[in-house]
Amino acid sequence: MDRKGTKLIAKNSKAFHDYFIEDRYEAGISLAGTEVKSIRQGNVNLKDSFCLIKDGQMQVLGMHVSPYEKGNVFNKDPLRPRQLLMHRREIARLFAKVKQDGYALVPLSIYFKDSRVKLEVGLAKGKKLYDKRDAAAAKDAKREIDRTMKARRRYD
């Protein structure tokens, strides 16, 4: 996401802890004007959000966009379902995967690409508890190795 013209707004780090991310997709998102202003200020939370495909359309549910403080009557419900914009063929392919193989669609991050709000959606498979422990142990080991290497560089 470090391409020119992109600005990361929020990342769903809980998704990386709870799921193995198999594939990533970029989707546009249908928003009201006050929601865009609120997202521009960084008032969005992806923590417990998920995506559903219903009637050939993809929606994100559970994404909390705080009401814009100067929006008064134009503010929408913070937890309302928002439609995701993807090609019909792509949605059909994802629907088949989700129905058949036990995958889930999880929002990974929300960002601005030029002036448009984009949502990165991950095709994810759930982790078991022992997978989460293994991942935590590997992360701790890597941190310890990096700490040792840094200390060693100081003395060289």
C-alpha positions in Angstrom: 0.0 0.0 0.0 3.0 2.3 -0.3 2.1 3.2 -3.9 2.0 6.8 -4.8 -1.3 8.4 -4.1 -2.4 6.0 -1.3 -2.9 6.9 2.3 -3.7 4.2 4.9 -6.6 5.2 7.2 -7.1 2.1 9.3 -5.9 -1.5 9.5 -7.7 -4.6 10.9 -4.8 -6.2 12.9 -7.2 -8.5 14.6 -7.9 -10.2 11.2 -4.2 -11.1 10.8 -4.3 -12.7 14.3 -7.5 -14.7 13.8 -7.2 -15.7 10.1 -4.8 -17.0 7.5 -5.1 -14.5 4.6 -5.1 -16.5 1.4 -5.8 -13.7 -1.1 -6.4 -10.0 -1.2 -8.8 -7.9 -3.2 -9.4 -4.2 -3.6 -13.0 -3.0 -3.5 -14.5 0.4 -3.8 -17.0 1.4 -1.1 -20.3 3.3 -1.4 -20.3 6.1 1.2 -22.3 9.2 2.1 -20.4 12.6 2.0 -20.2 13.0 5.8 -18.9 9.4 6.1 -16.0 10.3 3.8 -15.2 13.4 5.8 -15.2 11.3 9.0 -12.9 8.6 7.4 -10.6 11.4 6.2 -10.2 12.3 9.9 -9.5 8.7 10.7 -12.7 7.9 12.6 -13.2 4.4 11.4 -12.9 1.0 13.1 -12.7 -2.3 11.2 -12.2 -4.5 14.3 -15.3 -6.8 14.2 -16.3 -6.2 10.6 -16.9 -8.8 8.0 -18.2 -9.1 4.4 -21.2 -10.8 3.1 -22.3 -11.6 -0.4 -26.1 -11.4 -0.8 -28.1 -11.3 -4.1 -24.9 -10.9 -6.1 -23.8 -7.8 -4.2 -21.1 -7.6 -1.6 -21.6 -5.7 1.7 -19.4 -4.9 4.6 -21.1 -5.2 8.0 -19.9 -4.1 11.4 -17.6 -1.4 10.1 -18.0 1.6 12.5 -17.7 5.0 10.9 -18.1 7.7 13.7 -20.6 10.4 12.8 -19.0 13.6 11.4 -19.0 16.3 14.1 -20.3 19.0 11.7 -22.6 16.7 9.8 -25.8 17.2 11.9 -28.8 15.8 10.0 -26.7 14.4 7.1 -25.0 11.8 9.4 -25.9 8.2 8.8 -26.0 5.3 11.2 -22.4 4.5 12.2 -22.9 0.7 11.8 -25.0 0.6 8.7 -24.2 -2.0 6.0 -22.2 -0.5 3.2 -22.1 -1.8 -0.3 -18.7 -2.8 -1.8 -18.0 -2.1 -5.4 -16.4 -5.0 -7.4 -16.8 -6.6 -10.8 -19.6 -9.1 -10.9 -17.3 -11.9 -12.1 -15.0 -11.3 -9.1 -17.9 -11.3 -6.7 -19.2 -14.6 -8.2 -15.7 -16.2 -7.8 -15.5 -15.1 -4.2 -19.0 -16.3 -3.5 -18.1 -19.8 -4.8 -15.0 -19.9 -2.6 -16.8 -18.8 0.5 -19.7 -21.3 0.0 -17.6 -24.3 -0.9 -14.2 -24.1 0.9 -15.1 -22.6 4.3 -13.4 -19.3 3.7 -14.5 -15.9 5.1 -14.3 -12.4 3.6 -12.6 -10.1 6.1 -11.8 -6.3 5.6 -8.1 -5.9 6.1 -7.6 -2.2 5.7 -9.2 1.0 4.5 -7.3 3.6 2.6 -7.5 6.5 0.1 -6.3 5.8 -3.4 -6.1 9.2 -5.0 -9.4 10.7 -3.8 -11.4 7.5 -3.6 -11.9 5.4 -0.5 -10.9 1.7 -1.0 -11.3 -1.3 1.2 -8.8 -4.2 1.1 -10.7 -7.4 1.5 -9.0 -10.7 2.4 -10.1 -14.2 1.5 -9.4 -15.8 4.9 -9.4 -19.2 6.6 -9.8 -19.3 10.3 -6.9 -20.1 12.6 -7.2 -22.7 15.4 -5.9 -21.8 18.9 -2.7 -23.7 18.4 -2.0 -21.8 15.1 -2.4 -18.5 17.0 0.1 -19.7 19.7 2.6 -20.8 17.0 2.3 -17.4 15.3 2.9 -15.6 18.7 5.9 -17.8 19.4 7.4 -17.1 16.0 6.8 -13.4 16.4 8.5 -13.4 19.9 11.5 -15.4 18.5 11.9 -12.9 15.6 11.8 -10.0 18.0 14.4 -11.6 20.2 16.7 -12.3 17.2 16.3 -8.7 16.1 17.1 -7.4 19.6 20.3 -9.6 19.7 21.4 -8.5 16.3 20.9 -4.9 17.1 22.9 -5.2 20.4 25.7 -7.0 18.5 25.9 -4.2 15.9 26.5 -1.7 18.7 29.6 -3.5 19.8 31.1 -4.1 16.3 
